[in-house]
Each structure stands twice: as structure tokens, then as C-alpha cells.
Amino acid sequence: MAGGLDEVEVAVVGAGPAGSVAAETAARLGAEVVLIERKREIGSPVQCGGFLPEIEELEGLLPKAKIPEALADLPEGLVLHRTRVQRICSPSGRSKEFSVLGRVIDRRSFDRHLAWRAARAGARVLVGVRAELQEGRLHLSGRASGTMDAEVVIGADGPGSATARGAGLAARGEVGVCLEYEMAGVDIDPAAAEMYFGTASAPGGYAWIIPLGEDVANVGVGTRPPYLLGRGLREVLDSFISEHPIAKEKLQEGSVTAVMRGLVPAGGMPPAIQRGNVLLAGDAAGMVMATSGGGIPLAMVGGRAAGEVAARYIGGEAALQEYPEWIAEEMGRELANSVRIREVVDGMMKSDRLMDALFGILPPDQMKAIMRGQIPKALERVGDLMASR
């Protein structure tokens, strides 16, 4: 391969938040690192996402996790807007809210910033390069071609990870789909990130309004294909904007200035996230809260753990088999709980009446706990009732 990179200590596939943090972490710990990204421009196109809880909220979400420096020390220039409240709207239109301090970030610039950090730490970045793992060797094509042998391969290449397939790591398979518009000229509450539930507005998922400023917002919907019942995702989102009794008053005069779409793992982590010399992180490892689809902080925590284990393995200080144990300790309970919560709620999402009933018995503090992957007593009782039906 051109450039003398036919052998490397750590190869990271995918330069999203998980991959870039993994590359930075391993490089800072002294490993020789190559970060490989199939896109020619890191961070583009944006594939949904952009809401990040403030650091104190993250510490409540993942109390046992080591928060990466890149997440804790976010440059102010990457923050487009801040919110103070999370508001949840039931199918009947009733709303409840609770305090959540959040940052809405410029995802394109954010992803680029993380890749820059990896490069400054010593990682070599290859863009416009596809990497396929075949029989333990990476085959590269695009702006760089040839084969690469790596002592450790970190697969951070998103849902349906090719690295996972190449390593024989089974994916959990269930994937959510999201479509999001950036809209200007809307009449929103700039302090509140809003979630809307209902079979018409967001079958099997939820719709959202996330402010980017006083009159600009990301407006989207996320669900899973079986719940669409033949409807297109664009049809669902357009209907939410024009017909939802509450949202339409805020959105119908707005103009769409950008369209973003993406896939989100919806089934939790697969049975294994490490095999041989391959570690999976971020969306490739299902590190997404099934209750909300939020994954940026978890991806970065997972990337940090993968990079650290990889570098320590290279230095003879750790075994790669320790990686799943690190992840289980730092976020395993929250991820597992989020899947369990989603499974309980799944049984109710086909009925607006049941969703309204669930909404009625959950006070705001328990709603916040659910978003953090905690299972309150009221939801446990609902789960028991649904299981006995």
C-alpha cells in the first residue's frame, strides 16, 4: 500500500464520534493509529442527531462512565443553542416537562473537530477510503488502496457495520429510521426540546422539535419500519408538521432549509462486541439508548474505552477480552434497561389510549428517569401487566 501503511498497530474504521475518539485515545496512549473514513468529507452529510446533554446531565445518565475529554471540553463555537427543558406530549395533547440542560451542536463541525483532535494526537486520517475486513486483513479502496494488517481493528462504521460482518460478529439487526428537517421561521419555545407521541404523528417512535435558535429548529421523526404500515417517512413527518393539533401552530409557517436522514440501532448491543482482534464501538455496537435513540455520548464513551483497551493491549498491559467488561461496567445497565423499557412501551404504542394511560401515571421525575435508562416502579407494574395479558 502507498505510504508504508501496510502494517499498523490500531486501525479504526469510521470517523464518526466513536471512531474519532477511539483514534485520539489510542494515539495519545502511544499507539500507531490509522483512522479510515469512507466519506470524502467527515461529518457530511449529517445523518440526524445534534442534541447533547450538558456534562452534569451526562454524569446522571452514565454515572459509572469515564467521560472523554472531547465530550467534557466542547468548544463553545460548536454549540448552536442551549435548551433548559424537555417537554413530552402525549397522543391526546397533554404535556409534561422536566429540567434537562442541553446543547444543540453543529454536527458537521463537531465530527470534523473530533477528527482534528485525533489527527493532532498523532493518528493518520484517511478519507474517501473504504475498508473491508476479510480473513483478518483490511482491504482498502478509494483514495488509498491495498491491504492493511492491524494488531487491533476498531469497527466504528455505524449500523450494519461491515467490520462486524467481516469479523463474524452478529448484529442485533433491528434498526430505526429517522428523517429530519431543519426549519426556519418557526414559532417555537426556544428553551424546550420537545418529543411528541402518537400513532398518527410517529407510529412506533416519536417526533421531535429541537430548537437551533429563537425561530429555527430541527424537526424530525424516528420510528421502525414495521410500524409505518406502508406509509412513507416523509409522509409521516409532513403530516406531523401540517396536521398535528399542537405542532402545526408552531411549524406550518416555517420553511425547510435542509433535509437529513439516517439509521439508528434500536435493539441494544449485539451478543458480542469483541472477537479476536476486533472491537466494535458506537452504532456498530448498538450503543444507543433505545428509549430516545440518543447515541452521541454513549458512542464517545465506547470509543474512548475501545481506544484505551487497544493501546494497552499493544503495550502488553491489557487483554482485548477486557473491552466488553469495561463497556458493561460503564454503560451496560443503562443500555439494557433502555431496551427493556422500549419493549414494555412497544406493547402500548399501537394504541393512543394505552399511551395516554401510561402518560397519565408517570410523573415528570419518572419520565426523566426513563430517559436515563432507569426503570421506575410505575413502569415495572405496567410491564408486569402487559406480560400477563
C-alpha positions as CSV (number, residue, x, y, z in Angstrom):
1,M,0.0,0.0,0.0
2,A,1.2,3.5,-0.8
3,G,2.6,5.4,2.1
4,G,4.0,2.4,4.0
5,L,0.8,1.7,6.0
6,D,0.5,-2.0,5.1
7,E,1.0,-2.7,8.8
8,V,-0.3,-0.7,11.7
9,E,-0.9,-1.2,15.4
10,V,-4.5,0.1,15.6
11,A,-6.8,0.7,12.6
12,V,-10.1,2.5,13.3
13,V,-12.8,2.2,10.7
14,G,-15.3,5.1,10.7
15,A,-14.6,8.7,11.7
16,G,-17.8,9.5,13.5
17,P,-17.8,10.4,17.2
18,A,-17.0,6.8,18.3
19,G,-14.2,6.3,15.8
20,S,-12.5,9.6,16.2
21,V,-12.5,9.4,20.0
22,A,-11.1,5.9,19.8
23,A,-8.3,7.0,17.4
24,E,-7.5,10.0,19.6
25,T,-7.4,7.9,22.8
26,A,-5.2,5.2,21.4
27,A,-2.8,7.7,19.8
28,R,-2.5,9.7,23.0
29,L,-1.5,6.5,24.8
30,G,1.3,5.9,22.3
31,A,-0.2,3.5,19.7
32,E,0.4,3.9,16.0
33,V,-3.2,4.6,14.7
34,V,-4.8,5.0,11.3
35,L,-8.4,6.4,11.2
36,I,-10.2,5.4,8.0
37,E,-13.4,7.1,6.7
38,R,-15.2,6.2,3.5
39,K,-16.7,9.7,3.1
40,R,-14.6,12.3,1.3
41,E,-15.8,14.9,3.8
42,I,-16.0,13.9,7.5
43,G,-19.3,15.0,9.0
44,S,-21.2,15.3,5.8
45,P,-23.9,14.5,5.0
46,V,-25.3,15.0,8.5
47,Q,-27.4,11.9,9.5
48,C,-29.7,13.2,12.2
49,G,-28.6,14.0,15.7
50,G,-27.2,17.1,17.3
51,F,-28.6,17.2,20.8
52,L,-26.1,16.7,23.6
53,P,-26.9,16.9,27.3
54,E,-24.7,19.2,29.4
55,I,-21.9,17.5,31.3
56,E,-23.8,17.4,34.6
57,E,-26.7,15.7,32.8
58,L,-24.3,13.2,31.3
59,E,-22.9,12.3,34.7
60,G,-26.5,11.5,35.7
61,L,-27.1,9.5,32.6
62,L,-23.9,7.5,32.8
63,P,-22.7,7.7,36.4
64,K,-20.0,5.0,36.1
65,A,-18.6,6.1,32.8
66,K,-15.3,7.9,32.2
67,I,-16.4,10.9,30.1
68,P,-13.9,11.6,27.3
69,E,-12.2,15.0,27.3
70,A,-13.6,15.7,23.9
71,L,-17.1,15.5,25.3
72,A,-16.4,17.4,28.5
73,D,-14.5,20.3,26.9
74,L,-16.6,21.1,23.9
75,P,-15.6,24.4,22.2
76,E,-18.3,27.0,22.6
77,G,-18.2,27.7,18.8
78,L,-19.7,24.2,18.1
79,V,-22.8,25.0,20.2
80,L,-25.6,26.4,18.2
81,H,-28.1,26.8,21.0
82,R,-28.9,25.7,24.6
83,T,-32.1,24.3,26.0
84,R,-33.3,24.0,29.6
85,V,-36.4,21.8,29.4
86,Q,-37.5,18.5,27.9
87,R,-41.2,18.5,27.1
88,I,-43.1,15.3,26.3
89,C,-46.5,15.5,24.5
90,S,-49.0,12.6,24.8
91,P,-51.2,11.4,21.9
92,S,-54.1,13.4,23.4
93,G,-52.1,16.6,23.5
94,R,-51.3,16.7,27.2
95,S,-47.7,17.6,28.0
96,K,-45.3,17.1,30.9
97,E,-41.9,18.6,31.3
98,F,-38.7,18.3,33.3
99,S,-35.4,20.0,33.6
100,V,-32.7,18.9,31.1
101,L,-29.8,21.2,30.3
102,G,-28.9,20.5,26.7
103,R,-26.7,21.7,23.9
104,V,-27.6,21.6,20.2
105,I,-24.4,21.2,18.3
106,D,-23.3,21.8,14.7
107,R,-22.9,18.1,13.8
108,R,-20.9,18.6,10.7
109,S,-18.3,20.9,12.5
110,F,-18.5,18.6,15.6
111,D,-17.5,15.5,13.7
112,R,-14.7,17.4,11.9
113,H,-13.5,18.8,15.3
114,L,-13.2,15.2,16.7
115,A,-11.3,14.0,13.7
116,W,-8.9,17.0,14.0
117,R,-8.3,16.0,17.7
118,A,-7.4,12.5,16.5
119,A,-5.0,13.9,13.9
120,R,-3.4,16.2,16.4
121,A,-2.9,13.3,18.8
122,G,-0.9,11.5,16.1
123,A,-3.5,9.4,14.2
124,R,-3.2,9.3,10.5
125,V,-6.5,10.1,8.9
126,L,-7.5,8.6,5.5
127,V,-10.7,10.0,3.9
128,G,-12.5,8.7,0.9
129,V,-11.3,5.2,1.6
130,R,-13.4,2.1,2.1
131,A,-12.2,-0.6,4.4
132,E,-13.4,-4.2,4.1
133,L,-12.3,-6.8,6.7
134,Q,-11.7,-10.1,5.0
135,E,-10.0,-13.0,6.8
136,G,-8.4,-10.8,9.4
137,R,-7.0,-8.3,6.9
138,L,-8.3,-4.9,5.9
139,H,-8.7,-4.3,2.1
140,L,-8.7,-0.7,1.2
141,S,-10.1,1.0,-1.9
142,G,-10.7,4.6,-3.0
143,R,-8.2,7.4,-2.4
144,A,-5.8,4.8,-0.9
145,S,-5.8,1.1,-1.9
146,G,-4.1,-2.1,-0.9
147,T,-4.2,-4.3,2.2
148,M,-3.5,-3.4,5.8
149,D,-2.7,-5.7,8.7
150,A,-3.6,-4.3,12.1
151,E,-2.9,-5.7,15.5
152,V,-6.3,-4.3,16.6
153,V,-9.2,-3.2,14.4
154,I,-11.9,-1.0,15.9
155,G,-15.1,-1.1,14.0
156,A,-16.9,2.2,14.4
157,D,-18.6,2.2,11.0
158,G,-22.2,2.6,12.0
159,P,-25.4,0.5,11.9
160,G,-24.9,-2.6,9.7
161,S,-21.2,-2.4,10.3
162,A,-19.1,-4.1,7.5
163,T,-16.3,-4.6,10.1
164,A,-18.7,-6.5,12.3
165,R,-19.7,-8.7,9.4
166,G,-16.1,-9.3,8.4
167,A,-15.3,-10.4,11.9
168,G,-18.2,-12.7,12.1
169,L,-19.9,-10.7,14.9
170,A,-23.6,-11.0,14.7
171,A,-25.6,-7.7,14.7
172,R,-28.8,-7.4,16.7
173,G,-30.4,-6.3,13.5
174,E,-33.3,-4.1,14.5
175,V,-32.8,-0.6,13.1
176,G,-34.8,2.6,13.4
177,V,-35.1,5.1,10.6
178,C,-35.2,8.9,11.1
179,L,-36.0,11.9,8.9
180,E,-35.3,15.4,10.0
181,Y,-35.9,18.9,8.5
182,E,-34.0,22.0,9.5
183,M,-36.8,24.6,9.5
184,A,-36.6,28.4,9.7
185,G,-39.3,30.9,10.6
186,V,-41.0,28.6,13.1
187,D,-42.8,29.8,16.3
188,I,-41.3,27.6,18.9
189,D,-40.3,27.6,22.6
190,P,-36.5,28.1,22.3
191,A,-35.9,26.8,25.8
192,A,-37.6,23.4,25.2
193,A,-36.6,20.2,23.4
194,E,-39.9,18.5,22.6
195,M,-41.0,14.9,22.0
196,Y,-44.4,14.0,20.5
197,F,-46.0,10.6,20.7
198,G,-49.0,9.2,18.8
199,T,-49.9,6.7,16.1
200,A,-50.6,9.4,13.6
201,S,-47.6,11.6,14.4
202,A,-44.9,9.0,15.0
203,P,-46.1,5.4,14.8
204,G,-43.7,3.2,16.9
205,G,-41.4,6.1,17.8
206,Y,-41.7,9.8,18.4
207,A,-41.5,13.2,16.6
208,W,-39.3,16.0,17.9
209,I,-38.8,19.7,17.8
210,I,-35.2,20.7,18.8
211,P,-34.5,24.5,18.8
212,L,-31.5,25.8,17.0
213,G,-32.3,29.4,17.9
214,E,-35.3,31.6,18.5
215,D,-37.1,30.7,15.3
216,V,-35.1,27.8,13.8
217,A,-35.4,24.2,14.8
218,N,-34.6,20.6,13.8
219,V,-38.0,18.9,13.3
220,G,-38.0,15.2,12.8
221,V,-39.5,11.8,13.3
222,G,-37.9,8.4,14.2
223,T,-39.6,5.0,14.1
224,R,-39.1,1.4,12.9
225,P,-40.2,0.2,9.5
226,P,-42.8,-2.4,10.7
227,Y,-44.8,0.4,12.4
228,L,-45.1,2.5,9.2
229,L,-47.7,0.1,7.7
230,G,-47.0,1.3,4.2
231,R,-46.6,5.0,5.0
232,G,-43.5,6.8,3.9
233,L,-41.4,8.5,6.5
234,R,-41.7,11.8,4.6
235,E,-45.4,11.5,4.6
236,V,-45.4,10.9,8.4
237,L,-43.2,13.9,9.0
238,D,-45.1,16.2,6.6
239,S,-48.3,15.2,8.3
240,F,-46.9,16.0,11.7
241,I,-45.9,19.5,10.6
242,S,-49.2,20.3,8.9
243,E,-51.8,18.4,10.9
244,H,-50.7,17.8,14.5
245,P,-53.0,20.0,16.6
246,I,-50.2,21.5,18.7
247,A,-47.1,21.2,16.4
248,K,-48.8,22.7,13.3
249,E,-49.3,26.0,15.1
250,K,-45.6,26.2,15.7
251,L,-44.3,24.8,12.4
252,Q,-46.7,25.4,9.5
253,E,-45.4,28.8,8.6
254,G,-41.8,27.6,8.6
255,S,-39.5,26.8,5.6
256,V,-37.4,23.7,5.2
257,T,-33.8,24.7,4.8
258,A,-32.1,21.3,5.0
259,V,-33.1,17.6,5.0
260,M,-31.3,14.9,6.9
261,R,-31.9,11.2,7.2
262,G,-30.2,8.3,8.9
263,L,-30.4,4.9,10.5
264,V,-30.3,4.2,14.3
265,P,-29.7,0.9,16.1
266,A,-32.9,0.1,18.0
267,G,-32.2,-3.3,19.6
268,G,-29.4,-2.6,22.1
269,M,-25.9,-4.1,21.9
270,P,-25.4,-7.4,20.0
271,P,-24.4,-10.6,21.8
272,A,-20.7,-9.8,21.3
273,I,-18.8,-6.6,20.7
274,Q,-15.3,-8.2,20.6
275,R,-14.0,-11.1,18.7
276,G,-10.3,-11.9,18.1
277,N,-8.6,-8.6,17.4
278,V,-11.8,-6.7,16.5
279,L,-13.6,-4.3,18.9
280,L,-16.9,-2.6,18.0
281,A,-17.9,0.8,19.2
282,G,-20.7,3.3,18.7
283,D,-23.6,2.5,16.5
284,A,-21.7,-0.6,15.2
285,A,-22.0,-1.9,18.8
286,G,-25.6,-0.8,19.3
287,M,-24.5,1.9,21.9
288,V,-27.7,3.8,21.6
289,M,-30.4,4.5,24.2
290,A,-33.4,2.6,23.0
291,T,-35.7,4.9,24.8
292,S,-34.7,8.0,22.9
293,G,-32.4,7.0,20.0
294,G,-29.7,9.2,21.6
295,G,-26.2,7.8,21.0
296,I,-23.5,10.5,20.7
297,P,-22.4,10.5,24.3
298,L,-22.5,6.7,24.5
299,A,-20.6,6.4,21.2
300,M,-17.9,8.6,22.6
301,V,-17.6,6.8,25.9
302,G,-17.5,3.5,23.9
303,G,-14.8,4.9,21.6
304,R,-12.7,6.0,24.5
305,A,-12.9,2.6,26.1
306,A,-12.0,0.8,22.8
307,G,-9.1,3.1,22.1
308,E,-7.8,2.7,25.7
309,V,-8.1,-1.1,25.7
310,A,-6.4,-1.3,22.2
311,A,-3.5,0.9,23.2
312,R,-3.0,-1.0,26.5
313,Y,-3.1,-4.3,24.6
314,I,-0.4,-3.0,22.3
315,G,1.6,-2.1,25.3
316,G,1.1,-5.5,26.9
317,E,-1.0,-4.1,29.7
318,A,-4.5,-5.5,28.9
319,A,-6.3,-8.2,27.0
320,L,-8.8,-7.3,24.3
321,Q,-11.3,-9.6,26.1
322,E,-11.5,-6.9,28.8
323,Y,-13.3,-4.5,26.5
324,P,-16.8,-5.9,26.9
325,E,-16.3,-5.9,30.6
326,W,-15.4,-2.2,30.5
327,I,-18.5,-1.4,28.5
328,A,-20.7,-3.5,30.8
329,E,-19.4,-1.5,33.8
330,E,-19.7,1.9,32.2
331,M,-23.0,1.7,30.4
332,G,-24.3,-1.9,30.4
333,R,-27.1,-1.4,32.9
334,E,-28.4,1.8,31.2
335,L,-28.4,0.2,27.8
336,A,-30.1,-3.0,28.9
337,N,-32.7,-1.0,30.9
338,S,-33.4,1.2,27.9
339,V,-34.2,-1.9,25.7
340,R,-36.4,-3.3,28.5
341,I,-38.3,0.0,28.7
342,R,-38.7,0.1,25.0
343,E,-40.1,-3.4,24.9
344,V,-42.7,-2.5,27.6
345,V,-43.7,0.7,25.7
346,D,-43.8,-1.2,22.4
347,G,-46.8,-3.1,23.7
348,M,-48.6,0.2,24.1
349,M,-47.5,2.2,21.1
350,K,-50.1,0.7,18.8
351,S,-52.9,2.3,20.9
352,D,-53.1,6.0,21.7
353,R,-55.4,5.2,24.5
354,L,-52.8,3.0,26.2
355,M,-50.1,5.6,25.6
356,D,-52.3,8.2,27.2
357,A,-52.9,6.0,30.2
358,L,-49.1,5.4,30.6
359,F,-48.5,9.1,30.3
360,G,-51.1,9.8,33.0
361,I,-49.4,7.5,35.6
362,L,-45.9,8.8,35.1
363,P,-44.9,12.0,36.9
364,P,-42.2,14.1,35.3
365,D,-39.3,12.9,37.5
366,Q,-40.1,9.3,36.5
367,M,-40.2,10.3,32.8
368,K,-36.7,11.8,33.2
369,A,-35.5,8.6,34.9
370,I,-36.8,6.5,32.0
371,M,-34.9,8.7,29.5
372,R,-31.8,7.9,31.6
373,G,-32.3,4.2,31.3
374,Q,-33.8,3.8,34.8
375,I,-36.9,1.8,35.4
376,P,-39.3,3.4,37.9
377,K,-41.8,1.3,39.9
378,A,-44.8,2.5,38.0
379,L,-43.3,1.3,34.7
380,E,-42.4,-2.1,36.3
381,R,-46.0,-2.6,37.2
382,V,-47.1,-1.7,33.7
383,G,-44.6,-4.2,32.3
384,D,-45.9,-6.9,34.6
385,L,-49.5,-6.2,33.5
386,M,-48.6,-6.3,29.8
387,A,-46.7,-9.5,30.3
388,S,-49.7,-11.2,31.9
389,R,-52.1,-10.2,29.1
